[in-house]
Structure formats: C-alpha cells, structure tokens
Amino acid sequence: MVITTCMVTLIMLVIWKTNIWLIIFFFVAFGLIEIVYMSAVLSKFVQGGYLPLVLAFVLMTIMIIWHYVHKERYMFELKNKVSGDFIRDLAKNPDVNRVPGIGLLYSELVQGIPPILSHFVSNIPSIHSVLVIVSIKNLPISRVVPEERFLFRQVEPRNFRMFRCVVRYGYKDAIQEPKEFERSLVENLKEFIRQEHYLFEEPILDQQSEQMNLAQSAVLAGDEKANGSAESLQQPSNNLATHASSDSSFNVIRSEVSSIRSTAGPAQAGLEAEMQFVQSALEKGVVYLLGEAEVVAEPNSSLFKKIVVNYAYKFLRKNFREGEKIMAIPRTRLLRVGMTYEI
C-alpha cells in the first residue's frame, strides 16, 4: 500500500498536474491509514501479522531483481552498440545480400544500433532492402497524436536505407494491429524521406540559384558602367566590344542557369524513386526481427550475482508475458535472433 500511495502521488504531481494542496491532502490521509494498518500488523506479528510483511518483501525483491538486471542489460547494449564504421563496411561488403522487403528490428536503445544486428549479419550475411530499427517508448502522457508518434532518423550511408525509428505511446494508447502499424510506419517513413530531401537537396539548389543571380547582377552592373563610359568617350569600337563581352557573359549565365534547372529534375526524380522503392518493399512483405538475449553473469562475478542473474532473473523472464504478444507481432512473420549478454 505504501508503494501504491507513493506512485499515485507521483502521478498526480507529474502527469495529472493536480493542485499541490490536494496532493498533500491525499498523501497525508492515506499515509495515516497505512500507519494505522502497519501498527495493527506489528501488534499481531506473532499471530500471523508477519505474512503481509513477507509478501511485501517478496514483491519488493522481485521488482529489485528485475530492475537491476534490466538496467545492466541496457548498459551492455549501450556499451556494445554497433559503430558507424561497421555500417559503412557493411554497405560496401559485396557478400551481404539484400533481401526484398522491410525488416523491423526491435530494440530498447533510442540512440545507436544494438549489437544484435552485427551478431545477426555475421551469422546470416543478408539484410532486408529497407531496415528500420524500432524502439517503442511509453511516455508519461495520456495519448500521443498519430502525427507525432513516429520519430525517424537515417543511418549513414544514406544509400544503405537503414533508419532509426522511435514509436511513442501514451499510457492510454492501444498497440496498433500489425497491418495498421506497418501502414502508418511506411507513410511516416516516406514523409520523413520527403522532408530530408527538401532539407539536403533544396538548399543546395537555392544556393546555386542565388549565386547565379548575383553573377547576373554583377554582369549587368558592369555592362551599364562600361556602356556609360563608352558613350562619354564616344568610342564606337570599344562599345561594340563591350556589347560582345556582354553577350558572351549572358550566354555563360544562361547555360549555368539551365544546368541548375537540369539538376533539379533528377533530384525530384530521385525522391520519387526512393519513395517508390519503400512502397515496393512494403508490398513484398514485412519481417519482424526480435532480439532474444540470454542474460548471464560474467564468469568472475560473485556467487550472489550469479544466483540473481542466472537463476532468479531467468525464472522471472520465463514466467513473464512474451514481448511479441505485448507488441502485437504476428508469429508467422517473426524471426528471433538469439545472443548472449554477459553482465
């Protein structure tokens, strides 16, 4: 009951944004009730009052073990995450086959690529044509609007088509069905590709156009100055030479502007081709890659740590709900990737 009171108080303060006086009243009122209950339990400790305390101790031990091993597992992934050099070498490796379709690799890491990817590629030298590393995060808010649910980031090199995606849910949001989730993810991925194109390609074209405009203005200003001086000196031959130079300058500018316009066409075509490639990969199928990490204690660990990690945590994990059921992953398209974590 003490844990419940503390958690509700924290939720009222952080999430519900309740008035501070109501929070104090709630905490004091329920705190007094729990003090009375605790005193009653202690007064009858020998006659059976120890049972609630033993039950509370067991539940607290389970939560501590789960939190400790889960934190150590996350730190192991964070320390052993895949480097950018590995991805660049992977993109250049001709022995790695690209399988048609989209691969969704689930990971708890928000930053970086989990080590399960390198383990998978080293044993099976193949990877999907579009790979999305998905991290599901629950936020302390009631609901997340669909437009803000997916956050993407592309992994270099860009032509390798590997993306990071953080999927955010509120505590009242329901996990989407597989088909709806895949459709929403691909639509947001294509929107991300479009925005990335405008961020990286359009500024370059705009900068080139601005340079051409400045060059054209400079040529026009030079021609006007040259024409003015030619008229004042009344030198027809120089005036004709100036006009010839002006015509050649305009021809150079016209050719450069045409080259800029011709550059914009392939860039737009490349964007459409990239989005069509993602859509084709979706039509060829989506495969869910789920890491099945076995956490064990290091050989030089203490006996107590080995008991906690190798036996207690292993027992708890076997009796907990499986990850694919929580995330509504279809079993027919699920591929488990096993790896051992030594913490």
ABEGO torsion letter per residue (X at the ends): XAAAAAAAAAAAAAAAGBBAAAAAAAAAAAAAAAAAAAAAAAAAAAAGAAAAAAAAAAAAAAAAAAAAAAAAAAAAAAAABBBAAAAAAAAABAABBBBBEBBBBBBABABEBBAAAAAAAAABBBBBABBBBBBBBBBABABBBAAAABBBBBBOBAAAGBBBBBBBBBAABBBBBAAAAAAAAAAAAAAAAAAAAAAAAAAAAAAAAAAAAAAAAAAAAAAAAAAAAAAAAGBAAAAAAAAAAAAAAAAAAAAAAAAAAAAAAAAAAAAAAAAAAAAAAAAAEBBBBBBBBBBBBBAABBAAAAAAAAAAAAAAAAABBBAAAAAGBBAAABBBBBBBBBX
